[in-house]
Amino acid sequence: MAGSADAGLVPPADTRSPDSRSAPSESPTSPPAEAPPSPSPPTAGAEPSQDPVPSPRRGSTDSEPSPAAPAGEGNEEVDLDIAPLLVVGIPAILAAGIVWRLDRLRRLRSRRRPRGGPAPVPPAALQATERQWRAIADHESADWVDTAVRYLTWAVRSTGAPVAVVGVRTGPHGLELLLSEPARQGAPRFAADESGWQWRLKCPDLSEIRGIAADEPPYTPGLVTLGTADDGSTILVDVEQFGLTSVEGDEAVVRAWLSGVALDVATAPWAGEVDLRLVGGLVELAALEQVALLGLDDVPGTVAGVVADTTRSLGLRPSTQAARGAAGREPWPPLTVVISTLGADQPLVDASVPARGAAVVAAGPVPRATVRLVAGADGYATLYPYGLSVRLSGVDARTAGDTARLLTGAAEGVEAAAAEAPAPAPTPELPVWPAMPTAPAAAGTDEPDAEGGDGDDVPVPGWAAPVAEETVDVQSRYAALIRSILEPGEVEVVVLGSPQVTGWEHEPRQRSVEIVCYLAVHDGAITGDRLRDAVFPPGFKATSLRQAVSRTRTALGRSAAGYQHILPAFAAGSYELGPAVRSDYRRFQALVAAARRAPADCEIKLLRTALGLVRSQPFSDTPPGGYGWASAEGISYALERIVTDASHRLGELALAADDPRLAEWAARQGQRAVPGHEGLYRDLAMAKLHQGDVDGFMAVRREAEAAATTFDALDALQPETQEFFTTALAEYRDKGKGLRQAANDH
């Protein structure tokens, strides 16, 4: 069944596609075929004659560049739509897991970041690797897999009939489960084919099952990416159901696939509770939670202990999958051991039992192993005894190492890495705007008062209109400054939320919007090489970049003054936006910079105006395959830092001005940028107490406690937040008692 788009994991006694037969030609209990006696590559009949080019996934377009033809090469029309990049041999679902895990780790740090603390900025040396993963990440397929295998747990429980699932296929034909034993009965939303070896998910919209799936453990937490079939679909296999998998053949291909397996187990959303043990290979991952190193000699004993404990706990249930589908919603996560060094032998084979809580994937050949994945130097491999041939998904050593460092840096803290960010630094060192024209100072006002500046040295953006010289009072000067900063542009760029650009002369393509957003959040001229590397997929040529920028410039049109909105480069191959293009990013920066030097009442107005620009998380709801640079360069995290710090400051000023409702609003605006931010929950709770609203204070506490478990059900509020909620309420009540006692004494 090599290369068959519809081939399932069925006994090799019948290697025809399920679509070409009405029932298995052999009994489901037929003995599996013997694996080859030596680690030779798959037979010629199992190898495609040329590299397959995957067909577009859901949401992609027919004009999307294929791996065989790099984007922009030999194309009359450069494609400016955004979609995940399709690259043969690169695991797009694995990429989605890596991006998902990176974002979760960084979001968790953002939510716990103290006021004034640094934002998580990836090291400059690793940004290219992160952009690559973000460009190819297939979030849609990963979401379908994760939701489907969780919904399957509920579906099996509702029928009371467990099934043995050894694989999942997702791609152009939807999502299918691949079974090791036929089950013709199906389950809710899962329709069995005529043979019973494959079940297809019948669900046009994930929202129809997401609610049920959210409360369920994954039925197959041991899923890892195997590779790509000829039709472009991705095949994942549950290595726990194999017990031990011997990975044999070309050394480089084996090593790359094992690196991918380690990253898969460490990052996939359905493997969140799986413990990973590494014997050699990608040992940098050991810094992550639930990942540890293990000696080769210790593996048989460790695996045997897990299998024995699981077998006792299962009782009469035949497998861990059956246990997950039973009442109780227990996850039963398997211990997964990835052995990248040679030497696994008979004791390990004896210790490994399929579907008993332990999965071992070992560089082989492992003598007498039942399940063998045999790889050739061309990247194709066959999984025995199932006879399934795919192009393996692998990760080269450099990319794997860089990825491990990205993950561990996100988990441990990346403060030191911020110094390595490329110039201009994405963490906004607020720009020095030209000084605002000033009026002659009144006698005795040479020095600003202790509470803030007098407005004569307020920074303003270049587009701000001069303030009339006769305007001398501070309040008027700052009011005029705010009006100048908010003055509409001919083209408007929004990044404090979902990226948007308005003011186009012609309907833009997605990538044109991204080009404008990239230029809008970087200072000065940007070289073509930097723009290409950040915005476009790998392989995009300089000539194609010039064509893409030219089309974007045409779509923007010209300003009222007659110049182009993307200015002609002052240096060859550089680009920047004209002065008629304005952004919420620059406005927010200018308002916060001015607030730092303003007296308290004007500072409140400036910060309130700045926070009013925040719609949601910066760069949220971006199309898959686009805007990866916003995270890779740390720009989105830097914006979150500035927004939350401004929220803290406005809340502080509002309480000092006896305006707790404004303090409450400031905290909620900050949480638009960083949902669940603990420090802002403390600000919000204090605002409730200043209003005498104890019930509101307690409601905020419950909300904060629930938010703390968003990423992990075992998480809790940080100790300082727990202490705040305890002491703040106690102090409030003590103060109330004192006031009541004073009133009684009086």
Secondary structure, 3 states (H helix, E strand, C coil): CCCCCCCCCCCCCCCCCHHHCCCCCCCCCCCCCCCCCCCCCCCHHHCCCCCCCCCCCCCCCCCCCCCCCCCCCCCCCCCCCCCCCCCCCCCHHHHHHHHHHHHHHHHHHHHHCCCCCCCCCCCHHHHHHHHHHHHHCCHHHHHHHHHHHHHHHHHHHHHCCCCCEEEEEEECCEEEEEECCCCCCCECCEEECCCCCEEEECCCCCHHHHHHHCCCCCCCCCEEEEEECCCCCEEEEEHHHCCEEEEEECHHHHHHHHHHHHHHHHHCHHHCCCEEEEECCCHHHHHCCCEEECCHHHHHHHHHHHHHHHHHHHCCCCCHHHHHCCCCCCCCCCEEEEECCCCCCHHHHHHCCCCCCEEEEEECCCCCCCEEEEECCCCEEEEECCCEEEEECCCCHHHHHHHHHHHHHHHHCCCHHHHHCCCCCCCCCCCCCCECCCCCCCCCCCCCCCCCCCCCCCECCCCCCCCCCCCCCHHHHHHHHHHHHCCCCCEEEECCCCCEEECCCCCCCHHHHHHHHHHHCCCCCEEHHHHHHHHCCCCCCHHHHHHHHHHHHHHHCECCCCCECEECCCCCCEEEECCCEEEHHHHHHHHHHHHCCCCHHHHHHHHHHHHCCCCCCCCCCCCCCCCHHHHHCCHHHHHHHHHHHHHHHHHHHHHHCCCHHHHHHHHHHHHHHCCCCHHHHHHHHHHHHHCCCHHHHHHHHHHHHHHHCCCCCCCCCCHHHHHHHHHHHHHHHHHHHHHHHHHHHC
